[in-house]
Amino acid sequence: MSAPAETDRWISVFLEAQAAELDAARNTLLGYGRDLKDFAAFVLHRRRTFESASQDDIEAYLVSCAANGLSRATRARRLSAVRQLFRFAFEEGWRPDNPSLRLKGPGKERTLPKTLSEAQVNALLAAAEKLGKSETECVRNLCLMELLYATGMRVSELVSLPVQAARGDPAMILVSGKGDKERLVPLSSPARKALTNWLVLRDRNEEMLRLSERQPPSRFLFPARGVEGHLSRQAMHRLLKDIAVKAGVSPADVTPHRLRHAFATHLLAGGADLRVIQTLLGHADIATTEIYTHVLDEKLKELVFEHHPLANAPLPAAGQARRKPADS
């Protein structure tokens, strides 16, 4: 196969192949596209193309990313996209070599995920039930929050849930995750109640639309008028910020992923097995789930340092033993 003449065509053919051969998720493809367009602009500025770019060009790009203040994780992700593009180009015969083959990335920073306390989650749930222009919106918003916290779903999984997955007051619902991998997640009693209440109002609204506008019923649990036919991820992000304000929680601290972290951390603190949490979150590798044990360790340290009676006691002078507490 001959190499495409234009840089944009390189990217589009590469992304099409990723989607077809590796079943890459839409969000992953969008991320690859953004990163590769940024690299293409850099290469063009150096009067190069993807066909003529060298290892020195890629290294210079990484230096430029670091100079612009991009994090190690972002630089590692961009290098990964560039590597995959050139590997694909080499395998397709577009280039006789792979200029990224010998490059080592900056590595990803392993940071502990930030989470929410149980008190904060309870405040968010209470606020969600009262936020909305109508009863329908209030019931929907509570259902969204209950499902998000009760299942640990990714926001893209939540907003695209088919309504059939929620019929019949299920104790568990089937979720389609990354790479179309399916998993069952259990529902808590409050989540099941919120889901039942939402279905009543949702179905009523869908029937009214069918009669008044001859609109076919939506197949999604959370229908919307947008192109996708369901509530968008962006709308869910905005909704969470509004709920946070009403709950008196900093909006900067509330994201769908923080609620996913809260789900996992609170389960682990309650004694759940790590393998169970891995299954519920849809993690392919247990190492990804193990980070929550470190979050819990940090929380335990905070509790000790804050509440232990001797945590803030001054250290004894040299040669002087700390006084033992009297026997009770």
N, C-alpha and C positions, 0 to 999 in steps of 0.2 A: 504493500500500500504506500503510495507516494505521500510525502509530507504536505499538509495544507499550506497554502501560500501565505495566509494571514494569521497573526497571533491569536485573534479572537476565535478563529476557526480551530486552532489547536485546542483551545480551552473547551469549546463546545463539543468537539468530537470526543475528547477525553472524558468529559462529564457524561456524555451519552453512553460511553462504554462502561463507566462506573455504575451507572444506573441499571444498565442491562445485564452486565456480567456479575457484578458483586451485590446487586440489589441494595445499593447505598441509599440511606434515608434522604428525603428531600432537604432537610436542614443541613445534613452533611454536605450535600452537593452545593447548596448555596454558599456554605462556608468555603469550600474548595474554590468556587468561582471568584469570590471576593479576594481571597489570598492570591490567586494566580493573576488576577487583573492588576493587583498592586505590584507584583513581581514583574509583570509585562511592562508596566509603565517605567519601572526602574531600568529594565533592560533596554527599552527604547531610548531612554535618556542617554545611555551609553553607546548609542548607535549600534545596537545588537538586536538580534531576533532570537526566538527560542531555538531556531535551527543552528545559530552560530554562537550562542551563549556558552561560556566556559565555566570551569570550576571557580576561577577568580571572580567572575561576575556574580556567582551565587554567594561566595564568601563576602564580597563587597556589599551585597544586598543585606546579608545578616548583620554586618557591621552597621549599616545604615539604620536598620530596624532598632538595634540597640541604642544608637545615638539619638533616635527619636523617642526613646523612653518606653518602648514596648516591653512588656513583661517577658520573662523567660518562657512562660507557657505559650504566649502568643507567637514568639519567635520559633519555638519548637513546632507549633502547629503549622506555621507558614513554610518552614523547611520541609515538613512532612508532605505538604501539598506539592511543593516543587519536586521533591524526590519522586513522588508517585507519577507526576506528569512526565518526567524524563525517563523513568523506567518504562512507562507505557510507550513513549516515543521510540525508545531503543528496541522494544519488543515488536513494534509495528514496522520497524525499518525506516522510520523517519530520520533517525540519526545513526551514525556508525558507532557512537559511544554514548555513555551515560555520565555527564559531567558532575552529577551529584553523588556518585557511587562512594567516593572516599570521604565525604563530608560527615563530621560528627556534629550533632545538634547541641544546643545549650542545655537540654534536659528540662523536664518540667518540675516546677516547685511543688513539693507535696505539702499543701497547706490544709489545716483542719477546716472542714466545712462549718460555716456559721449556722446556728440553728435558733429556734425559738423555745422559750420556756413553756411549760404547761399552762401557766397563768396567762401568758400572752396569747396562746392558741385559744383558750377559753374566751378571752376578751374579743378576739377576732370572730369567733363563732357567734357570740352574742350580738356583735355589731352587724354581721352579715344579715341576720334575721330582720334587722330594722332598716337596712339600707335598700332603697328602691323607690321608684315613682308610683308603684302599684303593688298590690298584694302578690301578683304574679312574679314581679321582679324580686321581691323580698324572699319568696319561697324558693325561687331559682337560685338566688345568691347563697342562701343557706345550704341548699343541696350541693352546690359546687364546692363550698368550703368543707362540708362534712365528708364528701367523697375524696377530696384532695388529702385531707388529714387522715382519714380512716384507711386509705389504701396505699398512700405513698406514690400515687401515679405521677408520671410526668405530665406537664400541662398539655402537651400535644395529644397524649393518650386520653386525657380527661375530656377535652372539648370535642374530640372526634368520636366519642363513644356512640355506637349505634343504639337506637332506642330498644331494639329487640333484646339486647344484653341485659336490660333492666326490667323486663316484663316478669310478672309472676312473683313479686316480692322475693327475689333471690337472696340467699345467704352469701353467695359468692358471685362475682361477675368476671366474665372473660375479657381480658385486656389484650389488645394487639400492640406490642412494643416495637423496639428498634429491629429493623430487618424483618418485620412482620412476624416476629416470634410471639407466640401467645402464652399467656399465663393466667391462672386464676387467683383472684385476690378476694379475701373475705370482707364482708361489710359489718361494721359495728351496728348495734341497735339504733343509735341516733341517726346514723347514715341511712339505714333502711327506712326509718320513719320519714326522714327528709326526702328521700327518693320517692317514696309512695305519694307524699303530699305534692311533690313537683309533677309527677306523672299525671295526676288528676287535672291540674291546671294546664299543663302542656298539651294534653290531648284535647281539652276543651278549646284551647286557642287554635290548635291545628284544625279542628272541625269547623270552627267559625271561618277560618281562612279558606277552607275548602268550599264552604257554601257561598261566601261573599265574593271571593276572588277566583273561584274555580282552580285553586292552587292545590296540587297534589300534596299529600302529607309528607313531611320530612322523615328521612330515615335516621336522623340523628337525635340523640337525647336532648341536646341543647341547640335547637335550630336557630338560624339567623339568616338574614337576607343577603349576606355577602356571597362572593363567588364560590367559596368552599361549601356553603350551605349550613355551616355550623358556627358557633361562637369562635372567634379567632383567638390565637394565643395573645395577640397584642391587646385585644379587648379584655381578656382575662387578667393580664398584667395591670391594666389601668383600673380594673375593678378591685383588685387586691389593694392597690394604693388607697383607693377611696375607703375601703373597709378598714384599713389600718388607721387612717385619720379619724374615722368615727370611733374606733376602739381605743384611741389614745396611745397607739403604738407607732413608733417612728416608721414612716413609709419606706425609708431606706432599708429597714430591717426585714421587710416583708416581701418575699417573692415566692412564686410557686415552688422553686427548688428549695427554699428555706423550709417550707412546709413538708417537703419530701424528706429533708434532713431531720426535721422534728419527728416525723413519723418513725424513722429508723432509730433515732437516738432514744426516744421515749420507750419504744418497744424493748430495746436492749437494756435500758435501765430497769424495766419491769421484769427482766429475766428471760426474754425471748432468746432462742438459739440463733447464733449467727447465720447458720445455713438456711434457716427459715426466713430470716430477713433478706438474705441474698435472693431467695426465690421470689419473695413478695416484691422486691424492687426490680427484679428482672436483670440483675447483674450477671454477666457471663462468667466473671472471675471473682472468686471469694476475696481476693486481695483488695478489690474495689470496696467491698462491704466492710472489710476489717478496719477501715479508717474510722468507723463509728466507735470502735472500742477505744481509740485514742481520744475522741471527743469526750467519751464518758470518763476516761482517766483524768482529763483536764477538769471536768466538772467536779469530780471527787476531790481533787487537789484544792480547788477553790473552796469547797465546803469545809475542808479541814483547816485551811488557812484563815477562813473567816470565822469559824465557830468553835474551834478547839480552844479551851481556856488558856493554854500556854502558848498559843500560836504567836501572840504579840508580846510575850514576856521578854524582858531584857536578858541578854546572855549573861551568865555569872562571870565575875572577874577571874583572871588567870589563877589557877590553883584552888579555886573555891567551887565546891560541888553545888549543883542546883538543889534547893531545899525540897525534900520529899513532902508530898501532901500528907496531912495527918490521917490516921486510920479512922474510918467512920464506925 
